[in-house]
Amino acid sequence: MLLEIKNLSVSLDTKALLSDINMSISHGARHLLAGHNGSGKSTLAATIAGNPEYTINSGQIIFDGRDITTENTTTRALLGIFLGAQNVPEIPGLTMLSFLKHSIAAHKHFETGQDLSMGEFLTELETARTKLDIPKEWLNRSVNVGFSGGERKRLMLLQLIMTKPKLAILDEPDSGADATTQQQIADTIHEMSDTTFLFISHQKNFTDMVHPTDTTILSNGKNVIE
């Protein structure tokens, strides 16, 4: 298993949000996390990624054989966990190019101890940018500032392709995206065979495009046993 959630209970301030959640995700899976609004899906996604706003009261998160329950967000990202959040932050003053360069450099040094080759980085970036039909000028704009919802999704895909995570958590990647972008997202999920996906979606047409291999359903912060 790539990811194992064992009896996980989580709170925000004093409010309990998740109770005794169990979930296992195998290598290469396209795992759907389903449930009505407010069921705890986004909370679970953020907790796996290490959002410090949430408190883990009990349970474990095991990633690639390593207990990461107490690891911080940065360590989890470097270990290979990517979160495509539903509401992505704007970062004025930091260009997309600089953001990607520093992110990829950090991953490269963590994994190999070596510095990033700028030539290799720029070649991969150009290939990914062209594939996603992202205009070159977008790379010189501040991260997510002034972009539409669909454009932000395409930039999220660019980050995903460039970082090549072991686990990509995508929280409603289809929301705010037109049909063409939704198809791009689904195609990318299928093409990235070395990445395992945990995704949240309320749209059946998008879920059908992804064709999940497994499903976990939450309701009121608990597992639904089918």
Helices and strands as residue ranges (DSSP letters): E 3-12, E 15-25, E 30-34, H 41-49, E 55-63, E 66-67, H 73-79, E 81-84, E 91-95, H 96-112, H 118-131, G 136-140, E 142-143, H 149-163, E 167-171, H 179-191, E 196-200, H 204-210, E 214-219, E 222-223
